[in-house]
Amino acid sequence: MLQSHHLVDELNKMISQDDSLGRLKDGPFRDVLNLTQEAIVLPPYVTMAVRPRPGVWEFVSVNVYELTVEQLNVTEYLKSRERLVDERISNRFVLELDFGPFSASFPRPNHSSWIGNGVQFLNRHLSSRMFRDPGSLEPLLQFLRSHEYKGHVMMINERIRSLSTLRTALSKAEDYLSKLPSDVPYSEFEYKFQEMGLERGWGDQTQNVLEMVRLLLDILQAPDPSTLETFLGRIPMVFNVVILSPHGYFGQVNVLGLPDTGGQVVYILDQVRALENEMLLRIQKQGLNISPRILVVTRLIPDSKGTTCSQHLERISGTQHSHILRVPFRTENGILHKWISRFEIWPYLEQFAVDAASEISAELQRKPDFIIGNYSDGNLVASLLAYELGVTQCNIAHALEKTKYPDSDIYWRKYEEKYHFSCQFTADLIAMNHADFIITSTYQEIAGSKESIGQYESHSAFTLPGLYRVVNGIDVFDPKFNIVSPGCDASIYFPYTETHKRLTSLHPSIQKMLFSPEQDDESIGWLIDQSKPIIFSMARLDRVKNITGLVEWYGKSTKLRELVNLVVVAGFQAAQKFNDKEEMEEIAKMHRLIEKYQLNGQMCWISSQLNRAWNGELYRYIADTRGAFVQPAFYEGFGLTVVEAMTSGLPTFATCHGGPAETIEHGISGFHVDPYHPDAATEIMVSFFEECKTNPGYWDKISAGALQRIYERFTWKNYSQRLLTLAGVYGFWKHVSNLERRETRRYLEMFYILKFRELVS
């Protein structure tokens, strides 16, 4: 089976070797080949998956002997993939999963530009259908009547029983409020409002209350999607949030760099702080006296390796009302004491969900208003809890493993002992189809680009030979998809030019680690020439992150070594500190590369640093050297380190496969590199630093472009506002329409019980 880059590389190679083939360089054949994502070679047939645009696929089979072309359906194409594994498999009866019929009548856009803008499309379509006649507004009235918190009625009371009385009450309220100063507290006219049938929740003072009243009057009179979204985003709906992240060592200190513990922990902790701030602000503006709660539910690990992961309840620093709630993995033999890999946790999740439900209920004294899942395991547990509690569910993938490991579906048996992808891909299908809405950091995560497929798109059709075949797994045009880009902690990551905030007290420890020939457990190697710029990377030490690949690019390139030094922060130097086989293999490979290319004096390898403040200052210190950040992953869902580097003002080179291709505008706010073409990637870096030598202003230009890009797109404030608005909008449509998709959920329940349970056992 040939991937897209294999096909293009082979064609270019043939053209370079045979001048008579030059006409193939441009033209229809080249166009088709550029659109082909993979080709299956089973003589005399070559079967091709052609992707004219994101989310749209066509399958063809070419008989190279007879030069005939036949169009295939999805099932026929997947059978061709299965024949690569075992000729006999495709002849057997196979379980086929098809979620398409359940949403055949459900509205969805058909143009790729709408992908990731689900809530705008949903509001436009459903609001036009809902508001066609006066009687269809009744569900909106019932939705407003349903709002209460701990027995206290909000928005409207029993005096308002019909749409006509609602309109009358709102008109009276508008007339009354327009005569008051704009800053009169709600408490001064609360009793007057109650007489009209209106309760707390409209606002804290005259101006905010009047805005809400007029928004609803506009909706009742002449509804439009934008007004509806604004109104729903301001209704008091979300006070208790539960965030699921079971795997790894989830803590606030001394955990980063431990197995399965990295960017997701940082993301969630920053997310929680931003969400709590936004919730407090909204509750205040709504005129309510309610303390919100956020619980991050994760696994309690009794053997916690000096971390707080054995602590049941831990308040999150920088918050007033948010905590980490830890629940142990429990079996019939008792509590599991040791850490286990994220690939091994599937048998424990159902019981974990049951236990977590009890713990959440005890802590909140009510069910949550909103549940957010993270990664495959957290999304599955979120699905189980949301199904049981009837709560709005949001999924965040972070990274879907199927995209990170090419061919991990058809060769799943080869990976099964180590990764258990059969469980993970099944869990992903269940969770993404169960969620009310899904947020991603970029368009790339959903539907990729013209050249490459997205994480979710890769789940639209695939096969696990001998297990089941997915002919319609997820539709990237589904309006449940929304792009909500995160930021990074502005107190830790800020531009290198903001000298008054710089942590200069950390510079001696950074300089010692980079330039001192004295070796310790924290670092290997040192930099002799301190005048050179530094290229820098920081990530987990696993195959997909490709840190060893970057070291090899550097080792092979005489030009790059002449221009810059190399610093990597990744993993530990001693393989015995890890239980993860893949990381142990990468550690051994790193040692071999340092020895092979004689990198001492030009490269420094630093162990993963647990102190985020130190990491933040390291980015800025690298910027002081006029260096750059490199993210060389084979695939990256989002790339939080890319945002951290750009926020620090550091020119950044990042993989073109995944989210960073969208984060960075090539040549303006950074550069794209292709890890599958290392020589070309190295040349891009060499060209940049050569240009900077002759034109120092070029470095400043790219640095400024990076900062501008961050300010426009990637802040936690924008993120939290958008996420809470989405929770309100999807909660509303779930209440008043068939957005709940009960038929799909019954299908998923059967799939879970009959297939997933069998796999994890």
DRENZA-818700 format. One line per 10 residues: their letters; for each residue x, y, z of C-alpha. Coordinates in steps of 0.05 Angstrom, whole numbers, plus 5000, padded with zeros to 4 digits. Layout:
<sites>
A) X/Y/Z  ...
</sites>
This chain:
<sites>
MLQSHHLVDE) 5000/5000/5000  5029/5067/4979  5015/5132/5016  5007/5200/4982  5079/5222/4991  5104/5154/4964  5064/5164/4900  5089/5235/4888  5161/5217/4905  5161/5157/4857
LNKMISQDDS) 5132/5198/4800  5184/5253/4810  5238/5200/4811  5214/5168/4746  5210/5236/4711  5281/5254/4733  5307/5188/4705  5270/5188/4638  5263/5252/4598  5207/5221/4556
LGRLKDGPFR) 5163/5222/4618  5169/5297/4626  5098/5309/4601  5073/5274/4664  5101/5330/4707  5039/5371/4694  4971/5350/4668  4911/5308/4687  4951/5247/4710  4992/5289/4758
DVLNLTQEAI) 4929/5323/4783  4896/5257/4799  4959/5231/4833  4963/5293/4876  4891/5280/4899  4904/5206/4913  4913/5192/4988  4933/5119/4980  4938/5065/4928  4932/4990/4938
VLPPYVTMAV) 4972/4948/4890  4944/4878/4880  4963/4859/4808  4932/4868/4759  4893/4920/4799  4914/4986/4829  4858/5012/4874  4860/5086/4891  4827/5130/4944  4819/5197/4910
RPRPGVWEFV) 4801/5259/4951  4778/5317/4908  4768/5362/4968  4767/5354/5044  4712/5307/5067  4696/5282/4997  4722/5214/4971  4719/5173/4908  4746/5103/4899  4770/5073/4833
SVNVYELTVE) 4803/5009/4811  4850/5008/4751  4866/4944/4714  4936/4959/4690  4936/4901/4641  4871/4920/4605  4876/4995/4621  4804/4996/4646  4777/5038/4704  4720/5020/4750
QLNVTEYLKS) 4688/5062/4804  4680/5028/4871  4636/5040/4931  4664/5045/5002  4653/4971/5019  4688/4948/4955  4747/4993/4969  4754/4969/5041  4752/4897/5017  4813/4913/4973
RERLVDERIS) 4849/4938/5036  4831/4875/5072  4861/4831/5017  4928/4861/5033  4924/4825/5100  4889/4761/5081  4857/4743/5015  4804/4702/5051  4780/4757/5098  4740/4796/5047
NRFVLELDFG) 4701/4735/5028  4673/4725/5097  4611/4757/5127  4638/4818/5164  4603/4865/5213  4594/4932/5177  4583/4996/5216  4543/5051/5181  4521/5112/5220  4498/5147/5158
PFSASFPRPN) 4424/5125/5158  4414/5155/5228  4431/5225/5204  4404/5220/5133  4349/5270/5148  4392/5313/5194  4415/5380/5167  4488/5387/5147  4527/5432/5100  4557/5404/5036
HSSWIGNGVQ) 4614/5452/5024  4683/5441/5056  4687/5514/5079  4631/5501/5129  4669/5445/5164  4684/5466/5236  4630/5520/5236  4576/5473/5261  4540/5520/5309  4531/5575/5257
FLNRHLSSRM) 4502/5525/5207  4458/5493/5260  4430/5560/5284  4416/5582/5214  4380/5518/5193  4342/5500/5257  4322/5571/5274  4291/5582/5205  4253/5516/5213  4233/5529/5285
FRDPGSLEPL) 4207/5600/5275  4166/5588/5212  4101/5600/5249  4082/5628/5317  4064/5561/5348  4134/5533/5335  4163/5581/5387  4130/5540/5443  4194/5498/5455  4232/5562/5469
LQFLRSHEYK) 4182/5580/5524  4188/5510/5554  4264/5516/5552  4262/5581/5591  4213/5551/5642  4261/5493/5655  4316/5536/5686  4327/5529/5760  4386/5519/5808  4378/5481/5873
GHVMMINERI) 4303/5494/5873  4308/5568/5857  4270/5587/5793  4307/5629/5742  4286/5670/5681  4210/5661/5684  4160/5637/5736  4091/5606/5735  4057/5672/5718  4080/5663/5647
RSLSTLRTAL) 4043/5604/5616  4041/5623/5542  4078/5659/5488  4029/5717/5490  4039/5728/5564  4115/5724/5554  4112/5778/5500  4068/5822/5544  4115/5814/5603  4177/5830/5561
SKAEDYLSKL) 4144/5892/5532  4125/5917/5602  4196/5902/5626  4227/5940/5568  4182/6000/5580  4197/5999/5655  4273/5991/5647  4280/6045/5594  4259/6096/5646  4313/6075/5696
PSDVPYSEFE) 4386/6096/5699  4431/6043/5666  4467/6022/5730  4408/6008/5777  4421/5940/5812  4372/5884/5796  4355/5877/5870  4320/5945/5867  4269/5922/5816  4269/5847/5830
YKFQEMGLER) 4199/5847/5862  4171/5887/5804  4199/5836/5756  4170/5778/5795  4101/5809/5789  4111/5809/5713  4132/5735/5716  4207/5747/5708  4259/5719/5756  4334/5727/5767
GWGDQTQNVL) 4381/5710/5710  4367/5768/5663  4425/5811/5688  4457/5846/5747  4436/5918/5730  4389/5956/5685  4433/5959/5623  4448/5884/5621  4376/5864/5636  4349/5911/5583
EMVRLLLDIL) 4397/5881/5531  4372/5810/5547  4299/5831/5545  4308/5864/5477  4346/5804/5450  4288/5758/5467  4236/5807/5439  4276/5809/5374  4277/5733/5371  4201/5730/5383
QAPDPSTLET) 4188/5784/5332  4239/5770/5275  4288/5716/5295  4357/5710/5264  4413/5660/5280  4463/5711/5307  4413/5741/5357  4392/5672/5379  4465/5651/5392  4479/5714/5431
FLGRIPMVFN) 4417/5705/5474  4430/5631/5487  4502/5646/5506  4478/5693/5561  4425/5648/5592  4447/5620/5660  4456/5546/5642  4526/5522/5663  4546/5524/5736  4577/5455/5746
VVILSPHGYF) 4627/5428/5696  4660/5359/5697  4723/5348/5655  4747/5276/5644  4821/5258/5635  4834/5189/5665  4903/5169/5640  4973/5190/5661  4996/5227/5723  4947/5285/5727
GQVNVLGLPD) 4975/5335/5776  5001/5406/5781  5074/5396/5800  5127/5344/5785  5086/5307/5733  5105/5335/5665  5151/5287/5629  5126/5227/5667  5096/5172/5622  5033/5194/5585
TGGQVVYILD) 5036/5262/5619  5048/5324/5577  5011/5376/5537  4941/5350/5554  4952/5364/5629  4977/5434/5613  4918/5446/5566  4866/5424/5617  4895/5464/5676  4898/5527/5633
QVRALENEML) 4828/5511/5606  4800/5505/5677  4828/5572/5699  4800/5607/5638  4732/5573/5644  4725/5590/5718  4741/5663/5704  4690/5666/5648  4637/5629/5689  4647/5677/5748
LRIQKQGLNI) 4641/5737/5701  4578/5710/5668  4545/5693/5734  4559/5763/5760  4530/5794/5697  4469/5749/5702  4455/5778/5772  4462/5711/5807  4495/5692/5873  4521/5623/5854
SPRILVVTRL) 4590/5593/5862  4608/5551/5801  4645/5486/5807  4693/5452/5760  4717/5381/5773  4774/5350/5733  4761/5276/5743  4823/5232/5734  4853/5168/5761  4878/5162/5832
IPDSKGTTCS) 4945/5126/5833  4965/5101/5902  5038/5090/5880  5044/5162/5857  5120/5170/5851  5125/5232/5894  5067/5268/5860  4999/5287/5888  4965/5234/5845  4946/5193/5907
QHLERISGTQ) 4907/5253/5935  4832/5246/5929  4814/5320/5922  4863/5375/5903  4846/5448/5891  4873/5476/5826  4920/5534/5838  4897/5601/5811  4824/5582/5821  4771/5589/5875
HSHILRVPFR) 4722/5535/5858  4759/5483/5816  4788/5417/5839  4821/5353/5814  4778/5294/5836  4815/5228/5833  4780/5161/5829  4820/5096/5830  4817/5041/5779  4781/4984/5814
TENGILHKWI) 4772/4911/5796  4743/4851/5831  4812/4841/5862  4815/4911/5891  4847/4978/5873  4901/4982/5820  4961/5014/5853  5011/5027/5797  5011/5071/5736  4992/5036/5671
SRFEIWPYLE) 4999/5060/5600  4942/5096/5566  4940/5038/5517  4925/4989/5574  4869/5023/5612  4808/5001/5571  4785/4944/5617  4781/4992/5676  4740/5049/5646  4669/5023/5654
QFAVDAASEI) 4677/5013/5729  4715/5078/5733  4654/5113/5702  4607/5081/5753  4652/5101/5811  4664/5171/5783  4589/5183/5777  4581/5169/5852  4640/5213/5870  4616/5271/5826
SAELQRKPDF) 4546/5267/5855  4574/5269/5926  4619/5328/5911  4569/5370/5872  4506/5348/5907  4472/5348/5839  4487/5326/5769  4535/5369/5727  4508/5416/5674  4563/5402/5624
IIGNYSDGNL) 4613/5345/5613  4678/5351/5573  4718/5290/5552  4792/5290/5534  4829/5240/5491  4800/5172/5474  4793/5147/5545  4763/5211/5573  4715/5217/5515  4690/5146/5526
VASLLAYELG) 4678/5158/5600  4645/5224/5584  4598/5186/5537  4580/5136/5591  4566/5191/5642  4529/5237/5594  4485/5178/5572  4469/5161/5644  4457/5232/5668  4426/5264/5606
VTQCNIAHAL) 4478/5319/5605  4507/5358/5546  4573/5327/5524  4633/5358/5490  4692/5318/5463  4764/5341/5454  4808/5290/5419  4877/5323/5429  4905/5267/5385  4871/5208/5352
EKTKYPDSDI) 4922/5152/5350  4896/5125/5283  4927/5184/5246  4992/5180/5284  5005/5107/5265  4994/5097/5190  4962/5031/5171  4946/5017/5244  4875/4997/5223  4888/4944/5170
YWRKYEEKYH) 4949/4917/5209  4916/4924/5276  4935/4854/5297  5009/4872/5291  4999/4929/5339  4949/4896/5385  4994/4868/5439  5029/4935/5450  4975/4987/5434  4906/4952/5435
FSCQFTADLI) 4883/4996/5378  4821/4952/5368  4795/4978/5435  4817/5050/5422  4788/5057/5353  4723/5026/5377  4721/5074/5436  4734/5133/5389  4676/5113/5344  4629/5108/5402
AMNHADFIIT) 4650/5173/5434  4652/5217/5372  4583/5194/5351  4555/5201/5421  4579/5272/5434  4532/5331/5427  4589/5372/5399  4663/5365/5386  4714/5421/5390  4780/5421/5355
STYQEIAGSK) 4838/5469/5356  4843/5474/5280  4807/5456/5215  4864/5407/5202  4842/5363/5260  4774/5353/5228  4786/5350/5153  4860/5361/5142  4880/5403/5082  4881/5396/5006
ESIGQYESHS) 4941/5351/5012  4928/5310/5075  4868/5280/5112  4845/5302/5181  4844/5262/5245  4768/5255/5245  4764/5247/5170  4808/5184/5176  4750/5153/5216  4699/5163/5161
AFTLPGLYRV) 4715/5096/5129  4765/5043/5152  4771/4970/5167  4798/4926/5222  4804/4861/5181  4770/4803/5214  4738/4847/5266  4692/4898/5233  4688/4945/5174  4667/5019/5180
VNGIDVFDPK) 4633/5046/5118  4608/5109/5151  4640/5123/5218  4638/5198/5225  4618/5253/5177  4664/5314/5179  4606/5356/5152  4566/5341/5215  4547/5406/5249  4573/5379/5316
FNIVSPGCDA) 4644/5401/5296  4669/5469/5318  4738/5501/5317  4756/5532/5384  4830/5547/5388  4864/5549/5457  4920/5595/5479  4975/5587/5531  4984/5614/5601  5001/5688/5591
SIYFPYTETH) 5034/5692/5659  5085/5640/5638  5091/5648/5563  5102/5719/5539  5147/5755/5488  5222/5756/5501  5220/5832/5492  5179/5843/5556  5242/5849/5597  5207/5874/5659
KRLTSLHPSI) 5172/5807/5666  5232/5763/5649  5255/5712/5700  5329/5730/5697  5343/5694/5762  5335/5629/5723  5389/5648/5672  5448/5620/5712  5415/5551/5716  5397/5553/5641
QKMLFSPEQD) 5468/5574/5623  5498/5519/5666  5455/5467/5633  5471/5491/5563  5544/5511/5567  5577/5473/5625  5618/5411/5606  5600/5383/5675  5549/5328/5662  5494/5306/5710
DESIGWLIDQ) 5428/5267/5708  5392/5326/5678  5431/5336/5613  5479/5305/5564  5525/5347/5520  5541/5421/5521  5549/5478/5472  5620/5503/5460  5606/5562/5414  5560/5607/5454
SKPIIFSMAR) 5556/5659/5398  5514/5614/5353  5438/5616/5351  5403/5556/5381  5349/5513/5348  5307/5483/5403  5253/5429/5410  5213/5403/5468  5166/5343/5468  5154/5273/5494
LDRVKNITGL) 5206/5225/5470  5164/5179/5426  5167/5158/5354  5111/5204/5329  5141/5267/5360  5204/5251/5319  5254/5285/5365  5307/5234/5345  5290/5251/5273  5308/5324/5286
VEWYGKSTKL) 5374/5302/5317  5390/5262/5255  5372/5320/5209  5421/5363/5248  5475/5310/5252  5474/5299/5176  5475/5372/5156  5544/5405/5156  5513/5472/5138  5463/5471/5194
RELVNLVVVA) 5516/5451/5245  5559/5509/5222  5502/5558/5232  5469/5537/5297  5472/5495/5360  5418/5445/5378  5380/5437/5444  5326/5385/5457  5284/5377/5520  5254/5308/5518
GFQAAQKFND) 5246/5247/5563  5301/5221/5608  5371/5199/5589  5364/5133/5626  5318/5082/5594  5308/5046/5661  5267/5106/5685  5212/5086/5636  5164/5029/5631  5142/5051/5562
KEEMEEIAKM) 5176/5008/5509  5171/5061/5455  5204/5114/5497  5259/5065/5517  5272/5052/5444  5276/5126/5429  5324/5138/5487  5370/5084/5460  5366/5114/5390  5383/5184/5417
HRLIEKYQLN) 5446/5158/5449  5466/5123/5384  5456/5186/5343  5497/5230/5391  5554/5180/5385  5547/5169/5310  5549/5242/5291  5596/5264/5348  5548/5318/5371  5580/5335/5438
GQMCWISSQL) 5599/5409/5437  5542/5426/5388  5482/5393/5421  5452/5391/5490  5399/5339/5509  5361/5360/5572  5313/5317/5611  5239/5337/5610  5232/5396/5657  5174/5397/5705
NRAWNGELYR) 5179/5472/5721  5136/5509/5670  5165/5576/5691  5234/5550/5674  5209/5524/5607  5177/5592/5592  5242/5629/5605  5280/5577/5564  5238/5596/5503  5256/5669/5514
YIADTRGAFV) 5329/5653/5527  5332/5617/5460  5300/5678/5428  5356/5720/5458  5406/5679/5418  5365/5695/5354  5348/5621/5350  5285/5583/5331  5238/5529/5354  5229/5465/5314
QPAFYEGFGL) 5169/5417/5319  5187/5357/5274  5129/5309/5289  5104/5261/5237  5035/5284/5259  5011/5335/5310  4938/5346/5327  4948/5417/5351  5018/5430/5378  5015/5470/5443
TVVEAMTSGL) 5091/5479/5444  5085/5513/5376  5037/5564/5406  5082/5572/5468  5143/5585/5423  5106/5634/5379  5078/5670/5440  5150/5679/5464  5168/5712/5397  5210/5653/5374
PTFATCHGGP) 5210/5638/5299  5181/5569/5292  5189/5511/5243  5134/5460/5251  5107/5398/5217  5061/5407/5157  5021/5346/5180  4966/5367/5227  4947/5430/5266  5013/5469/5261
AETIEHGISG) 5002/5475/5185  4943/5519/5202  4973/5554/5262  5032/5579/5221  5028/5619/5157  5088/5594/5118  5140/5649/5109  5100/5699/5148  5091/5674/5220  5138/5614/5215
FHVDPYHPDA) 5153/5557/5169  5124/5489/5151  5171/5429/5147  5155/5359/5122  5185/5304/5167  5178/5255/5110  5227/5297/5069  5282/5312/5120  5332/5341/5069  5281/5393/5046
ATEIMVSFFE) 5263/5409/5119  5337/5420/5135  5346/5465/5075  5288/5509/5098  5323/5519/5165  5391/5531/5133  5361/5583/5086  5328/5620/5144  5392/5626/5185  5434/5644/5124
ECKTNPGYWD) 5385/5700/5108  5387/5723/5181  5463/5729/5177  5460/5777/5118  5395/5810/5139  5385/5811/5215  5317/5844/5206  5290/5780/5175  5291/5745/5243  5252/5804/5273
KISAGALQRI) 5202/5801/5217  5185/5728/5228  5184/5738/5304  5135/5795/5297  5092/5754/5249  5089/5697/5300  5065/5744/5355  5013/5776/5310  4985/5708/5292  4979/5689/5366
YERFTWKNYS) 4943/5754/5385  4893/5743/5328  4876/5670/5339  4901/5637/5403  4878/5664/5471  4845/5628/5529  4796/5685/5539  4767/5676/5469  4768/5601/5480  4728/5602/5545
QRLLTLAGVY) 4676/5650/5518  4665/5607/5457  4662/5541/5494  4609/5564/5543  4568/5595/5487  4571/5529/5450  4548/5492/5513  4487/5537/5517  4469/5533/5443  4476/5457/5437
GFWKHVSNLE) 4440/5449/5503  4382/5489/5475  4377/5452/5409  4383/5385/5445  4324/5406/5488  4279/5430/5432  4297/5385/5373  4321/5315/5355  4393/5337/5364  4397/5286/5420
RRETRRYLEM) 4397/5232/5365  4365/5178/5407  4367/5127/5350  4442/5135/5343  4452/5127/5417  4414/5061/5420  4457/5036/5362  4519/5057/5401  4494/5023/5464  4488/4957/5426
FYILKFRELV) 4557/4967/5394  4588/4981/5463  4557/4921/5497  4566/4870/5441  4634/4892/5414  4673/4938/5460  4661/4897/5523  4684/4835/5485  4748/4869/5462  4768/4896/5531
S) 4756/4829/5564
</sites>
